[in-house]
């Protein structure tokens, strides 16, 4: 990460204003109650997603994944798996939902691997 860029976790904490301590459900409630908070949360997730897009783009340019791979769609796949898996893992207090979700996202991205 370049100097001066904030991490996604820090971004989310700033949006939550210290009221929320990493609780995904509470972040959703905050987004539902406040349009500015929803927009700020969307910007945080977009920042994180952009890192993934950059990584998948670099992999495609380096010939590690097929030219047919869409870096933006792969990034959304990973983000969706991560967020959904985290929410289920938090609510069930089991890590398995997160493992399964990420395994699925990795398998999907792996379909584009060359070699």
N, C-alpha and C positions, 0 to 999 in steps of 0.2 A: 504494500500500500504506500502510495506517495506521501511525503511529508505534508502534514496539514489536513489530510483526509481523515475523517472520523470513521470509526468502525461502525458496523451496523448495530451492534448491541448498544453502543453509546448513543447512536441516533435514536433508537427506540426509547432509551431511558430519557433522553431530552424531551421527546414528544410526550412521554408519560408524566413528565414533570416530577419524578421521584415518588409519585403516588402508587405506581405499579412496579412490582419487583419481579419482572420476567414472566408474568402470568399472561400467556397468550390469550386466554378467554377474556381477561380484563382489558387487554389491548383492543380486542374486537368490540367490547362494550364501549370503550372510549371512542373508537371510530364511529360507532353508531350514534353516539350522543353529540358529537362535535364534528362538523364539516372541516374546520381547520385541522383538527387532530387527524381525521381520516386522510386528508391531503398530505399531511406531514408523514404519516405512517406509510402511505403509498410511495412517497419519495424515498423513505428509508429502504423499503423493499426493492424499489427500482434501482437504488444504489448498489445493493447486494447483487441483484440480478445482473447488473451491468458488469460486475466482476466476473460472473460466470460466463456471460456472453463473450467477454474478452478472452477468457481462457479457452472456451470452445472454438472461437474464431482462430486463435493462435494454433490450436491443435489441428484445425482444418488446413490452415496455411502451411503448417509443417508436414502435412501429409499423414498425420496420425489418424485422422478420421476422414471419411468420404466427403467429397465436395457436395454431395447431396444432403449432408447434415445441415440442419438449420440451427445455428448457434442460439438464436433467440428462443426457439421452441425447446431446445435441450435445456436451456437455463430455466424456463418456466417449469419444465418437468421436474428438475431437481428442486426448485423452490417449493413447488406444490407438494412433492413427496416429503421434503424436510418439514414444512409447516404442518401438514396433516399428521405426519408421523410424530412430531413433537407434541401436538395437541393430544393425540391418543395416548402417547407415552405418559404425559403428565396426568391425564385423567384416570388412567388405569394403574399408574405407578409401576408400569412394566416397560422395559426398554424394547421388547420384541416388536411392537407396532412401528417404531422408528426404524429398526433394523430391516423389517420387511419392506417398508416404503422406500428406503434408500436403496436396498437391493434391487427393487423393481426399477427405480430411476436409473441406476447404474447399468442394469441389464439393457434397458431401452437405449441408453447412450452407447453401450457397447456394440449394438447392432451396426453402428457406423464405423467401428474400428477397422483400420486397414492393417492386414498382416497377421 
